[in-house]
Amino acid sequence: MSTEALFTRRTDSYARFIRFVAYRQGLRRYFLQSPLLAAGQRILDAGCGTGALSLALAEALQRRELMPGEMHAFDLTRTMLDRFREEMAGRPGLNVKTAQANVLGLDGLPSGWTKYDLIVSASMLEYVPKDRLASALAGLRGLLAPGGNFVLFITKNNWLMRPMIGRWWSANLYDAGELSAAFGQAGFDRHVFGVFPPAARHLSAWGHIVEAS
């Protein structure tokens, strides 16, 4: 089954699953203490799904009294984008422009979607073939403005995630060495592994955080 077909069928299940594990809240807590956020940033959410990461970012910016610049988000699956747009409709003042696109075909993004100060991605690059991960990362790096940063949240390869995410959600899983190699091949000058704050430490069992520039 293709990734698009999987998430078209499981949009509701995915929304329930991330709500159960308090995914958005954990992402928000990470950004509440992140030094990478600043006022006026142009931000892209790559593989936004139902919008958990974009919403977490917007909430963190608001709480820190940082006014964002333009916020854009894309995803492969239309039903996921529709769910995100429904969520935004109930949040006056939240304006994230969305588009349907494939991370392996970024030339399909709207004209002008480039030169981002911050690109974020959560639970999306697991669905790129492993031998194309570096290419996907390089494509996203090409959308950064000079001095821009990229933050990736991606599933760990461990005994807990193999059945839960690897088999149930048909995802690729990664260890730190694989990710370091891919970021190097993608041309990033620097990358470090971040950690979830104590209040969201349960998500550390799930995934890696990689901050790259």
N, C-alpha and C positions, 0 to 999 in steps of 0.2 A: 504494500500500500504506500502511495506517495505521502510525503509530509503534508501537502495541502489537503489530500483526502482524509488523512488521519485527524487533523485538527478541525476540518469541516465537520466530521462526524462527532468529535469529542469536545467541541467548544464548551458545552455546559459542564461536562466532567472536569475539564481543565479549570474552569472558573471555580468550581466547588473545591477542587484539590488545592489550588493556591490559596484560597480563602481559609481552608482547614489548617494549613501550615503557617498561616500569618505571613505570607510571602511579601506582600506589599508593605506591611508594617516593618518587616526586617530590612527591606531595601530602604525605606524611609529613614530608619534609625542609622543606617550606614551613612546616608547623605547628610543627615543632621550634624554629623561630626567630621565630614570629609573636608579637607582643605582645598579640594579641587573645585568646589562651587564658588561662583562669584556673580556679582550683579552684571546684567547685560549680556550674558553668554548666549551664543547661538548654539542650540542643542539639537542633536539627532538621537532618536531611539531606534536602533536597528533591530528589527524583529520584535515589534512592540506587543504582539499578541492582543490580549484584551485590555492592555494599557496599564498593567500593574506598575511597571517601572516608571513610565511617564507620570502617572499619578503620584507615585512616591516622591519623585523628583520635585514635582510642582508643590507638593505639601511641604517638603523640606525647605524649598526656596521661600515659601510664604512664611514659615515659622522663623526662618532666619532673616526675614525682612530683606530679601534679595530679589530685586525685580529682574526677571529673565528677559533675554532677547527673544528672537523667534524660536519656537519649538516645533520640530518636525518629527514624524514617526512613520515607519513603513513596516509592512508585514506581507508575507506570502499569501495568507489565507483571508479571503474576503469576510467570512463569517466572524472571524476574530476581530477584524477591523470594525465591522458593524457593531459588535458588542462594545468595543472601546468608544465608538461614537455615541452610542446610547448612554454610556456612563458620563461622557463629557456633557451631553445635553442637560443633565441634571446638575451641572456644576457651573453656574454663571461665572464668567471671568476666566475660565480655563479654555484656552484656545490653542490646541495642538493640531497643526495641519497634518493630514494623514494621506498615505498613498499605498497602493498595492504594488509590491516589487519584490524581486528575488535578490538576496545578497550576492549571488553569483552572477547577477546581471544588473549592476548598479547604473548602467547607462539607461535603464528604464525609469529611473527616478525623474521627477519633474525638473525642468530647467532651473538652475539657480540653487539646487539643493547641494551645496558644497561650502567649504571654508567654515567648518564648525569649530567652535572653541571646545566643545565637549561632545563626544559620541559615547553612548552607553548601549549595552546589549545584554540581555538576560534570557537564558534558556532558549536560545535560538541557534547558536552555532553548533550545538549538539546534532543538528539535523543536516549539516553539511557533510558530505563524505570526508572521511579523515584525510584522504590524500589531497583534498582541496581546502582544508582549513587555512593554511598559510595564504593561499590565493584570496580567500574571503577576507582575511585580516588585512592583507595588502590593499584590497579594494576600499575597505573602510578607512585605512590610514590615508589613502589618497583624498578622502573627503575632509580631512582635518585642515584647519587653518594653521599657519606657522605658530608653533608653541602650544598647539591644542593637545588635549588629553583624551584617552580612550579608556573606558572602564568596562570590563567584561565579567559577567557572572555566568559560570558554566559548571555543569555537573561533574563531581568527582567520580573517579573509578574506585569504588570500594565495595565491600561486601553488602552494605545496606542499599546502595544505589543500583547495583546490578539487577536485582529483581524489580525494584520499585520504578526506576526510570529507564534502565537499559532495556528490559524486556517489556514491561507494561506500556511504556511510552515510546518504545522503539528508537531510543536515542543512543548516540555515541557518548562514551564516558572518557574522561581524561585524567591522567596523573600530571603532576607539576612538570616533570621533565618533558613530556610531550608538548605542553603548552609553551614552555620556554623555547623549545626548538622552533615551534611554529611562529612565535612572535619574532624570533631572530630572522627566520626565513622571510617574514613579511616586511622586514626593513625597519622595524621600530628601533630607535636608538636605546631605549631604556624600558624595562618593565620590572615591576615588583609585585609580590603577592600581598594583598590586603587581608584584613580580618573583619568579621562581623563584630559589632560592639556587644558587650555582655548581654544586653536585653534581647539580642537576636542570635545568641550563640548557638541555638539549636540548628540554625541554617548552616553552620560551619560543617556539620555532618553531611550536608547535601552538596555544597559547592565551593569552588574556588572563586576568589576575587582577584582579577589581574588589572593593575593600573599601569597603563603604558603611555609613552609619549615619543 
